Amino acid sequence: MLLNHEKYQSSFDEAMTCAVECKYCARSCIGHIV
């Protein structure tokens, strides 16, 4: 369960990084990760 949480958190951090780097494509990036 902890591994799953860490994996999810990593994806979330990645999505947030993408949102910061490229706000106009944040939705696309988040959709790709999730």
ABEGO torsion letter per residue (X at the ends): XAAAAAAAAAAAAAAAAAAAABAAAAAAAAAAAX
